[in-house]
Amino acid sequence: MPDASQIDFAYSRLAFHCVHEGSSLPLLSEDADILYRYSLYLEKLKGKKNYDEIARYYRIAAAHDHFKAATNLQFLLSTGQARSPDASTETIDLAEYYVDKGVPGAYYDMAHYLELGYGVKQDVAASRAYFRRAADLGSSDAQYYVAELLSYVPNTADVMLAMYKCAMDQGNRDAGRKYANYLKNLERYQESLQGYQAAVRNGDGSSSGRLSKSFQGVPSSDELYYLALEEDKERVDRYNKITYFLVRHEHLGAKIPDLDNIVPLPPAVLPEWDGTFQWKRERDSAVPVIPSPELIEKLSAEKGLDPATGLPLSAGKA
């Protein structure tokens, strides 16, 4: 439950125009992206991980304006998984740098630091302003966060739903589930069904589990699962398989981009399906590009970084 000041904030600015994050993001350097993708690959490998090595690649990429690398690096630093001479200062410097560049996610990150008092003086009022700015710029995480605040405020349902939907359309699985839940309670079953389908596509196993129940043809007295659907055993089976897959791979960020080729919504006829998932096929077949020593040296030299750590040469090694 949000505190009174957060609710006051929610009341203060109700107008919302949906903006997608991609419309305001800078282009990424292809060379920096090689380091970012290799870091991501290392981070998602099974077994023990060398987070200092992962942070090294993220640092060099972030120094070349790779905002995704900066976000991941901040997480490793702020959670203590990767070493730094001064983790909180390095984290805040990154966030401020990308805020100055207008990156929506940087506003969202800074909002959390202000909210928690991590690396900066705690300032809840300022954090709210950053959350709202991030939402207006297109951060789906911020849109979901502000919508959650609004869910406690009377007479704000239209704005709350608009924020949930905007975030859902950008791939936010939690927003899709909340959007669908709210519409179900209003008995807007077709829109709710589409929301759950979007949430499943975005990787929400809870929503696929719900649809597997709803397609069992539950009666209208079943307030939890009723969506005015006829019984469809094959759809039940497919949603159950999707749920199992998503639960197993949730920690890897699994999604179902090919959902409508597996289990499209009625009245579409179910196509043949071999039981496999596009996300896993692509992940299993992906071969990472290993950054060459020459590329690492080049990118490090351009920004005055130690290629062994990604830290500024003046900072010394962690």
ABEGO torsion letter per residue (X at the ends): XBBAAAAAAAAABABBBBBBAAAABBBBBAAAAAAAAAAAAAAABBEBBBAAAAAAAAAAAAAAGBAAAAAAAAAAAAAGABBBABAAAAAAAAAAAAAAAGBAAAAAAAAAAAAAGBGBBBBAAAAAAAAAAAAAAGBAAAAAAAAAAAAABBGAAAAAAAAAAAAAAAGBAAAAAAAAAAAAAAGBAAAAAAAAAAAAAAGBAAAAAAAAAAAAGBBAABAAABAGBBBBAAAAAAAAAAAAAAAAAAAAGBBBAAAAAABBBOABBBBBBAGBBAAAAAAAABBBBBBBAAAAAAAAAAAGBBAAAGBBAAAEBX
